[in-house]
Amino acid sequence: MKDFFKILVRYIPPYKGNLALNLLFNLLSALFSVFSLYMISPILEILFGMTQDVNEMVEWSASLDSVKHNIYYYITLM
């Protein structure tokens, strides 16, 4: 295993920039996929009639309920 790392150390330096970008883009991909799944939930609930239309917006706060309510409001406007 030590021989493998010795050989690997020779080939890594030219690709350090690509390695950093790869890690960054993988992190962004994971982050965006979580948010896209979270954003599909309100749309599906409205389509299948699980919620009523929201016609007024509430104040933004750190609670999940207010964020979800405002997302429903914007979807209702669309």
C-alpha positions in Angstrom: 0.0 0.0 0.0 2.9 2.3 0.7 4.2 1.8 -2.9 0.8 2.7 -4.2 0.8 6.1 -2.3 4.4 6.8 -3.5 3.3 6.3 -7.1 0.1 8.3 -6.5 2.0 11.2 -5.1 3.9 11.6 -8.4 0.7 11.9 -10.5 -1.4 14.1 -8.2 0.3 17.5 -8.4 -0.7 18.4 -12.0 -4.3 17.7 -11.1 -4.6 19.6 -7.8 -6.8 22.3 -9.4 -9.1 19.7 -10.9 -9.4 17.8 -7.7 -10.4 21.0 -5.8 -13.0 21.8 -8.5 -14.3 18.3 -8.5 -14.9 18.4 -4.7 -16.6 21.8 -5.0 -18.9 20.7 -7.7 -19.8 17.4 -6.0 -20.7 19.4 -2.9 -22.9 21.8 -4.9 -24.5 18.9 -6.7 -25.5 17.3 -3.5 -26.8 20.6 -2.1 -28.9 21.4 -5.1 -30.3 17.9 -5.3 -31.5 18.1 -1.7 -33.2 21.4 -2.4 -34.8 20.3 -5.6 -36.4 17.3 -3.8 -37.6 19.6 -1.1 -39.2 22.0 -3.7 -41.1 19.2 -5.4 -43.0 18.3 -2.3 -45.2 21.4 -2.1 -46.0 21.1 -5.9 -47.1 17.5 -5.5 -49.2 18.3 -2.4 -51.0 21.0 -4.4 -51.5 18.8 -7.5 -53.0 16.0 -5.5 -55.2 18.2 -3.4 -53.6 17.6 -0.1 -53.4 21.4 0.7 -55.7 24.3 0.1 -54.7 27.4 -1.9 -52.7 29.9 0.0 -53.8 33.5 -0.8 -51.7 35.5 1.7 -48.1 35.5 2.6 -46.8 35.4 6.2 -43.7 37.0 7.6 -40.4 35.2 6.8 -38.9 33.6 9.9 -36.5 30.8 10.6 -39.3 28.3 11.1 -39.9 25.6 8.6 -43.7 26.2 8.6 -43.4 29.8 7.5 -41.0 29.0 4.7 -43.3 26.2 3.5 -46.3 28.5 3.7 -44.6 31.1 1.6 -43.6 28.5 -0.9 -47.2 27.5 -1.2 -48.2 31.1 -1.7 -45.8 31.6 -4.6 -46.9 28.3 -6.2 -50.5 29.4 -5.9 -49.6 32.7 -7.7 -48.2 30.7 -10.6 
